[in-house]
C-alpha cells in the first residue's frame, strides 16, 4: 500500500513540474510578412513598385554589336554599345512625377574598356519637363508624330538630330498636343548672350495616322527652321507611310537640315517620304527618299541640290533579339556642277531587355 501511494505521488509530482515548465516556455514570434516586388501597371508594362514606396520603376536597355562600312574608307568599323535606362514615376496632385536617366557606353573600334556616360537625364512634373535629351525640334519629350526624320530607318534620313539642355511645357488634350520649349544654344560666351533658342510644337493623332509641325528659332543666328510630317496608317497592308518636309531661312541655322555628302550648311528646303512594312511576323522592310535644295551662292550656299535613299531590313526571330541590315546612298551637286557621292551601311545584332 505504501509503495502504491509512493508511485501515485511521484506521477502527480512529475505532471505538476511539466505543467510549470510549459507555463514558463518561450513562444517564438511569428515572422514578419515579406514584401515581395509588386507589379505596377499604372504606366505600362515593365514597371514595378520600389519596395516600401508608391514609386514605380522601370529598368530597360540593350546590348548591341554593330559593324559599319563607309564608301571611301578602307575596311570597316565596329562598335559595341551598352545602354541602361532608369524610369521612375509616381502620381501626385500636380500630375505624374517622373525622373529618367540613360546611361550608355560605346566600345568603338578599340580593344579596351569603354567609359560610361550619362547620355540623357530628365525630370517631369505634370506637363513641365526639364533636363538634357533630344532637341524638341528633332524629337519632343513624351513622344509625337513629328519625332525623328521622314524615313523610318534607324538613321531617319537627315533631320537635324541633336541633344540639348532644355526646359519646356507640354499640353495634351486627347488627340491633340502642343509644347513650348526653351533650349540652350551653346554660344561661346553665355555671360553676354544669355537668350535661349525656342521650339514650338503642334501635333495630332487620329485613327488614320497623325500630323505634326515643329518650329525652331535659333536666337544666335536669328534663323527659323520648320519641320512638318504627316503619317498615314495603310490599312490595306498594315504598313506606315510618312511624308514630310523641312525649311530654313538661313544657311547657318541650328534648326536647319544639313545636306548629305556636302558641307555642314543647312539646306533651304527638303522633302521626302518613307514607307515601312511588316513582310512577315519576324521581318520588316523600310525604304525612303529625301531631296534637298540648297541656298544660292549669294546667300552663302555651296550646294545646289542633293538626293538621299535609305533602306533597311529588320529581322526579329525571337522576342528581344534583333538583326538589322541598313544602307544608304546619297549624291550632292555643287553650284559649280561637281557631284559628290556617298554611301554607307551597317549590320547590327541587338539584345534588348
C-alpha positions, 0 to 999 in steps of 0.5 A, spaced: 500 500 500 505 504 501 509 503 495 502 504 491 501 511 494 509 512 493 508 511 485 501 515 485 505 521 488 511 521 484 506 521 477 502 527 480 509 530 482 512 529 475 505 532 471 505 538 476 513 540 474 511 539 466 505 543 467 510 549 470 515 548 465 510 549 459 507 555 463 514 558 463 516 556 455 518 561 450 513 562 444 517 564 438 514 570 434 511 569 428 515 572 422 514 578 419 510 578 412 515 579 406 514 584 401 515 581 395 516 586 388 509 588 386 507 589 379 505 596 377 501 597 371 499 604 372 504 606 366 505 600 362 508 594 362 515 593 365 514 597 371 514 595 378 513 598 385 520 600 389 519 596 395 516 600 401 514 606 396 508 608 391 514 609 386 514 605 380 520 603 376 522 601 370 529 598 368 530 597 360 536 597 355 540 593 350 546 590 348 548 591 341 554 589 336 554 593 330 559 593 324 559 599 319 562 600 312 563 607 309 564 608 301 571 611 301 574 608 307 578 602 307 575 596 311 570 597 316 568 599 323 565 596 329 562 598 335 559 595 341 554 599 345 551 598 352 545 602 354 541 602 361 535 606 362 532 608 369 524 610 369 521 612 375 514 615 376 509 616 381 502 620 381 501 626 385 496 632 385 500 636 380 500 630 375 505 624 374 512 625 377 517 622 373 525 622 373 529 618 367 536 617 366 540 613 360 546 611 361 550 608 355 557 606 353 560 605 346 566 600 345 568 603 338 573 600 334 578 599 340 580 593 344 579 596 351 574 598 356 569 603 354 567 609 359 560 610 361 556 616 360 550 619 362 547 620 355 540 623 357 537 625 364 530 628 365 525 630 370 517 631 369 512 634 373 505 634 370 506 637 363 513 641 365 519 637 363 526 639 364 533 636 363 538 634 357 535 629 351 533 630 344 532 637 341 524 638 341 525 640 334 528 633 332 524 629 337 519 632 343 519 629 350 513 624 351 513 622 344 509 625 337 508 624 330 513 629 328 519 625 332 525 623 328 526 624 320 521 622 314 524 615 313 523 610 318 530 607 318 534 607 324 538 613 321 531 617 319 534 620 313 537 627 315 533 631 320 537 635 324 538 630 330 541 633 336 541 633 344 540 639 348 539 642 355 532 644 355 526 646 359 519 646 356 511 645 357 507 640 354 499 640 353 495 634 351 488 634 350 486 627 347 488 627 340 491 633 340 498 636 343 502 642 343 509 644 347 513 650 348 520 649 349 526 653 351 533 650 349 540 652 350 544 654 344 551 653 346 554 660 344 561 661 346 560 666 351 553 665 355 555 671 360 553 676 354 548 672 350 544 669 355 537 668 350 535 661 349 533 658 342 525 656 342 521 650 339 514 650 338 510 644 337 503 642 334 501 635 333 495 630 332 493 623 332 487 620 329 485 613 327 488 614 320 495 616 322 497 623 325 500 630 323 505 634 326 509 641 325 515 643 329 518 650 329 525 652 331 528 659 332 535 659 333 536 666 337 544 666 335 543 666 328 536 669 328 534 663 323 527 659 323 527 652 321 520 648 320 519 641 320 512 638 318 510 630 317 504 627 316 503 619 317 498 615 314 496 608 317 495 603 310 490 599 312 490 595 306 497 592 308 498 594 315 504 598 313 506 606 315 507 611 310 510 618 312 511 624 308 514 630 310 518 636 309 523 641 312 525 649 311 530 654 313 531 661 312 538 661 313 544 657 311 547 657 318 541 655 322 541 650 328 534 648 326 536 647 319 537 640 315 544 639 313 545 636 306 548 629 305 555 628 302 556 636 302 558 641 307 555 642 314 550 648 311 543 647 312 539 646 306 533 651 304 528 646 303 527 638 303 522 633 302 521 626 302 517 620 304 518 613 307 514 607 307 515 601 312 512 594 312 511 588 316 513 582 310 512 577 315 511 576 323 519 576 324 521 581 318 520 588 316 522 592 310 523 600 310 525 604 304 525 612 303 527 618 299 529 625 301 531 631 296 534 637 298 535 644 295 540 648 297 541 656 298 544 660 292 551 662 292 549 669 294 546 667 300 552 663 302 550 656 299 555 651 296 550 646 294 545 646 289 541 640 290 542 633 293 538 626 293 538 621 299 535 613 299 535 609 305 533 602 306 533 597 311 531 590 313 529 588 320 529 581 322 526 579 329 526 571 330 525 571 337 522 576 342 528 581 344 533 579 339 534 583 333 538 583 326 538 589 322 541 590 315 541 598 313 544 602 307 544 608 304 546 612 298 546 619 297 549 624 291 550 632 292 551 637 286 555 643 287 553 650 284 559 649 280 556 642 277 561 637 281 557 631 284 559 628 290 557 621 292 556 617 298 554 611 301 554 607 307 551 601 311 551 597 317 549 590 320 547 590 327 545 584 332 541 587 338 539 584 345 534 588 348 531 587 355 
